[in-house]
Amino acid sequence: MEEKINEYYEFLVKILLPAFVGVSIKVAIQIKNEGFNYTRIIISFIAGVGCAYFFFPLIENYTQKNYVPLIIGLIAISGERISEWAVYKLKIDVFISVFLEFLLDKFNPKK
């Protein structure tokens, strides 16, 4: 049980918080400069936190403990930027929007 609590603590405090802060700063700047789209914001947070979660074991093993939150934030921003490029290049947000509209129409038909 104590091991599960440590895992939750590690995820919430050591991974999610720095990643969330890093991606929030980046998204805030992007919203100020370009406007916003809810789909892209959600994709940004998922990609940023996902990259931070994926690289956390490497960062924890090879980085001094004082710098772990900083590196996690940088990895989250970098991962988010890479995913943003993919979203713009491949128009993933348009695909997701069309797919969600299709699902909504399928499960909630208009009368």
C-alpha positions in Angstrom: 0.0 0.0 0.0 2.8 2.4 0.9 4.4 1.6 -2.5 1.2 2.7 -4.3 1.1 6.0 -2.3 4.8 6.6 -3.2 3.9 6.1 -6.9 1.0 8.5 -6.8 3.2 11.1 -5.0 5.9 10.6 -7.5 3.5 11.1 -10.4 1.6 14.0 -9.0 4.4 16.0 -7.4 7.5 15.0 -9.4 6.0 14.6 -12.9 2.6 16.2 -13.3 3.3 19.5 -11.4 6.5 20.5 -13.2 5.1 19.3 -16.6 1.8 21.2 -16.1 3.6 24.4 -15.1 5.9 24.2 -18.1 3.2 23.5 -20.7 0.9 26.1 -19.1 3.5 28.8 -19.6 4.0 27.7 -23.2 0.2 27.6 -23.9 -0.3 31.0 -22.3 2.2 32.6 -24.5 0.8 30.8 -27.6 -2.8 32.0 -26.7 -1.5 35.6 -26.3 0.2 35.5 -29.7 -2.2 33.3 -31.8 -5.5 32.8 -30.1 -6.6 29.4 -28.9 -8.3 26.2 -29.9 -9.5 23.9 -27.2 -8.5 20.8 -29.1 -4.9 22.0 -29.4 -4.7 23.0 -25.8 -5.9 19.5 -24.7 -3.4 17.9 -27.1 -0.6 20.1 -25.8 -1.2 19.1 -22.1 -1.6 15.4 -23.0 1.6 15.4 -25.1 3.6 17.4 -22.6 2.7 15.4 -19.5 3.0 12.1 -21.5 6.6 13.0 -22.6 7.5 14.0 -19.0 6.1 10.7 -17.7 7.9 8.7 -20.4 11.3 10.3 -19.7 11.0 10.6 -15.9 13.0 7.4 -15.1 15.9 8.6 -17.2 15.9 12.1 -15.8 15.7 10.8 -12.2 18.6 8.5 -12.7 21.0 10.8 -14.6 20.2 14.2 -13.1 20.8 15.8 -9.7 17.7 15.9 -7.6 17.7 19.7 -7.5 17.4 19.9 -11.3 14.7 17.2 -11.8 11.7 19.6 -11.9 13.5 21.9 -14.3 14.4 19.1 -16.7 10.9 17.7 -16.4 9.4 21.1 -17.4 11.9 21.4 -20.3 11.0 17.9 -21.5 7.3 18.6 -21.3 7.7 21.8 -23.3 9.9 20.1 -25.9 7.5 17.2 -26.2 4.6 19.5 -26.5 6.4 21.5 -29.3 7.2 18.3 -31.2 3.6 17.3 -31.0 2.4 20.8 -32.0 4.5 20.5 -35.1 2.9 17.1 -35.9 -0.5 18.6 -35.2 0.0 21.5 -37.6 1.8 19.4 -40.2 -0.6 16.4 -40.2 -3.8 18.4 -39.2 -4.5 16.0 -36.4 -6.7 18.5 -34.6 -9.0 18.8 -37.7 -9.1 15.0 -37.8 -10.0 14.7 -34.1 -12.7 17.5 -34.5 -14.3 15.8 -37.5 -14.2 12.4 -35.7 -15.8 13.8 -32.5 -18.5 15.5 -34.6 -19.1 12.2 -36.4 -19.4 10.3 -33.0 -21.7 13.0 -31.6 -24.0 12.8 -34.6 -23.9 9.0 -34.6 -24.9 8.7 -30.9 -27.1 11.8 -30.8 -29.0 11.8 -34.1 -30.9 15.0 -35.0 -34.7 14.6 -35.2 
